Amino acid sequence: MDGDHEPVAFLRGRKLLRRIDIVCSSTDSLPGELRRGEPLSDHTTIQVGGPAEGFFLPASKESLIEAIRTCREHGVPYFILGRGSNTLFSDSGYRGLVISTEHLASCTISDNYLLADSGVSLTALVSLANTHDSYCLDFLAGIPGSLGGAIAMNAGIKERSIGEIVKKVSVLTANGTLESIDGDACDFSYRTSSILKLRLPVLGARLFLDGKTYDRERLLSRRAATQPVGFPSAGCTFKNPIGPSAGELIERVGLKGFRVGMAKVSDIHANFIINLGGASSAEIRRIIDIARQKVYKSFHILLDLEIEVVDG
Ligand SMILES: Cc1cc2nc3c(=O)[nH]c(=O)nc-3n(C[C@H](O)[C@H](O)[C@H](O)COP(=O)(O)OP(=O)(O)OC[C@H]3O[C@@H](n4cnc5c(N)ncnc54)[C@H](O)[C@@H]3O)c2cc1C
């Protein structure tokens, strides 16, 4: 959600109020927790990102809806954040309201359907399904995201993506109404969906638990052997193009292990950029730019970002 909001919008008494202040003051009265100047590095797996002007953790779906409506009414940009495992914020933070779904974590299973709020972690979903003797979500094990983020990104592994089992998604439409969309209508494709393209806030979803099973331990060992799991990262930086993978292309242009400040192309998987400790967003973006340029120069392939880069 980009756009800007001028520094001073209203005069109330003798106090000059900006639109973000008005939004924060209304949001503060909603069930949930509002923080000002919250460091986004505390809410992203790559541990990068400056302060958010407003950071809201709604305690209910109604509260989330109201916060979005308030932002829309006042023309203040907002960003829906799940677990921040696919997001790179800027060093200057976010001008507007970041709305975290972290506290929206209710989740139940009935018959072969799992009904969950958008903020439930994928780890919790996998565990709940397992307690009901269902192992079809095990392909999501080890992906550190939320249900909402996973649906928006159509998260998955090469064997399967979440879109294949999404039956219904509850979203807030652009005109402020709640709608339940069929999974088939979400245009799920490789790491994207119409939900992401249209920026529709996901409130919850219904997943179909089919009888498929996955060897979770094998999948987790594969992850541990091929990814830099011990370092903060945002997962794969680029989508894989047709042909050689993004990691392979980055490796072929000699960037495996390449470092800018405290950001580094992983020695284990060249499509991961890791934070060695205190890396800045600018350093990570510099690596992204260099990788793109070098790969394009050598192979005439323009790498498409998988991570979400959010401007300040
Ligand atoms: C170590 C590591 C391994 C990973 N492995 C994989 C993998 O194997 N496969 C894979 O697909 N991904 C992987 N990822 C990337 C990431 O975990 C997934 O894409 C995940 O689904 C993102 O979820 P999130 O809640 O963290 O999203 P966020 O980073 O919080 O958000 C990502 C995008 O989704 C949007 N979004 C979040 N919540 C909502 C909502 N409720 N409604 C609407 N939009 C929303 C955000 O606005 C943003 O555009 C990995 C990441 C890491 C760090």
The ligand as an SDF file (V2000), in Angstrom:
LIG
                    3D

 53 58  0  0  0  0  0  0  0  0999 V2000
   14.0120  -20.1580    6.4980 C   0  0  0  0  0  0  0  0  0  0  0  0
   12.8370  -19.9120    5.5760 C   0  0  0  0  0  0  0  0  0  0  0  0
   12.3710  -20.9540    4.7730 C   0  0  0  0  0  0  0  0  0  0  0  0
   11.2940  -20.7470    3.9170 C   0  0  0  0  0  0  0  0  0  0  0  0
   10.8550  -21.7840    3.1360 N   0  0  0  0  0  0  0  0  0  0  0  0
    9.8080  -21.6040    2.3210 C   0  0  0  0  0  0  0  0  0  0  0  0
    9.3130  -22.6920    1.5260 C   0  0  0  0  0  0  0  0  0  0  0  0
    9.8080  -23.8010    1.5520 O   0  0  0  0  0  0  0  0  0  0  0  0
    8.2650  -22.4330    0.7050 N   0  0  0  0  0  0  0  0  0  0  0  0
    7.6600  -21.2040    0.6410 C   0  0  0  0  0  0  0  0  0  0  0  0
    6.7000  -21.0540   -0.1090 O   0  0  0  0  0  0  0  0  0  0  0  0
    8.1030  -20.1740    1.3870 N   0  0  0  0  0  0  0  0  0  0  0  0
    9.1450  -20.3370    2.2190 C   0  0  0  0  0  0  0  0  0  0  0  0
    9.5990  -19.2830    2.9720 N   0  0  0  0  0  0  0  0  0  0  0  0
    8.9740  -17.9480    2.8100 C   0  0  0  0  0  0  0  0  0  0  0  0
    7.7900  -17.6660    3.7770 C   0  0  0  0  0  0  0  0  0  0  0  0
    7.9560  -18.3830    4.9800 O   0  0  0  0  0  0  0  0  0  0  0  0
    6.4490  -18.0220    3.1610 C   0  0  0  0  0  0  0  0  0  0  0  0
    6.2190  -17.3300    1.9590 O   0  0  0  0  0  0  0  0  0  0  0  0
    5.3110  -17.6950    4.1460 C   0  0  0  0  0  0  0  0  0  0  0  0
    4.1300  -18.2510    3.6860 O   0  0  0  0  0  0  0  0  0  0  0  0
    5.1040  -16.2030    4.3580 C   0  0  0  0  0  0  0  0  0  0  0  0
    4.1760  -16.0580    5.4310 O   0  0  0  0  0  0  0  0  0  0  0  0
    4.2850  -14.8320    6.4490 P   0  0  0  0  0  0  0  0  0  0  0  0
    3.1020  -14.8960    7.3470 O   0  0  0  0  0  0  0  0  0  0  0  0
    5.5950  -14.8200    7.1120 O   0  0  0  0  0  0  0  0  0  0  0  0
    4.1660  -13.6390    5.4210 O   0  0  0  0  0  0  0  0  0  0  0  0
    4.7080  -12.1440    5.5980 P   0  0  0  0  0  0  0  0  0  0  0  0
    6.1650  -12.1030    5.3250 O   0  0  0  0  0  0  0  0  0  0  0  0
    4.2380  -11.5820    6.8780 O   0  0  0  0  0  0  0  0  0  0  0  0
    3.9400  -11.4640    4.3880 O   0  0  0  0  0  0  0  0  0  0  0  0
    4.2080  -11.8640    3.0650 C   0  0  0  0  0  0  0  0  0  0  0  0
    3.1430  -11.2650    2.1500 C   0  0  0  0  0  0  0  0  0  0  0  0
    1.8770  -11.8110    2.5000 O   0  0  0  0  0  0  0  0  0  0  0  0
    0.9900  -10.7570    2.8490 C   0  0  0  0  0  0  0  0  0  0  0  0
    0.1460  -11.2130    3.9560 N   0  0  0  0  0  0  0  0  0  0  0  0
    0.5300  -11.7060    5.1560 C   0  0  0  0  0  0  0  0  0  0  0  0
   -0.5610  -11.9810    5.8920 N   0  0  0  0  0  0  0  0  0  0  0  0
   -1.6290  -11.6490    5.1530 C   0  0  0  0  0  0  0  0  0  0  0  0
   -3.0240  -11.6560    5.3750 C   0  0  0  0  0  0  0  0  0  0  0  0
   -3.5720  -12.0830    6.5230 N   0  0  0  0  0  0  0  0  0  0  0  0
   -3.8310  -11.2320    4.3850 N   0  0  0  0  0  0  0  0  0  0  0  0
   -3.3270  -10.8050    3.2150 C   0  0  0  0  0  0  0  0  0  0  0  0
   -2.0180  -10.7390    2.9440 N   0  0  0  0  0  0  0  0  0  0  0  0
   -1.1790  -11.1590    3.9070 C   0  0  0  0  0  0  0  0  0  0  0  0
    1.8720   -9.5900    3.2760 C   0  0  0  0  0  0  0  0  0  0  0  0
    1.1690   -8.3580    3.1710 O   0  0  0  0  0  0  0  0  0  0  0  0
    3.0120   -9.7470    2.3000 C   0  0  0  0  0  0  0  0  0  0  0  0
    2.6320   -9.2130    1.0570 O   0  0  0  0  0  0  0  0  0  0  0  0
   10.6670  -19.4640    3.8500 C   0  0  0  0  0  0  0  0  0  0  0  0
   11.1480  -18.4420    4.6590 C   0  0  0  0  0  0  0  0  0  0  0  0
   12.2090  -18.6500    5.5240 C   0  0  0  0  0  0  0  0  0  0  0  0
   12.6780  -17.5220    6.3890 C   0  0  0  0  0  0  0  0  0  0  0  0
  1  2  1  0
  2  3  1  0
  2 52  2  0
  3  4  2  0
  4  5  1  0
  4 50  1  0
  5  6  2  0
  6  7  1  0
  6 13  1  0
  7  8  2  0
  7  9  1  0
  9 10  1  0
 10 11  2  0
 10 12  1  0
 12 13  2  0
 13 14  1  0
 14 15  1  0
 14 50  1  0
 15 16  1  0
 16 17  1  0
 16 18  1  0
 18 19  1  0
 18 20  1  0
 20 21  1  0
 20 22  1  0
 22 23  1  0
 23 24  1  0
 24 25  2  0
 24 26  1  0
 24 27  1  0
 27 28  1  0
 28 29  2  0
 28 30  1  0
 28 31  1  0
 31 32  1  0
 32 33  1  0
 33 34  1  0
 33 48  1  0
 34 35  1  0
 35 36  1  0
 35 46  1  0
 36 37  1  0
 36 45  1  0
 37 38  2  0
 38 39  1  0
 39 40  1  0
 39 45  2  0
 40 41  1  0
 40 42  2  0
 42 43  1  0
 43 44  2  0
 44 45  1  0
 46 47  1  0
 46 48  1  0
 48 49  1  0
 50 51  2  0
 51 52  1  0
 52 53  1  0
M  END
$$$$
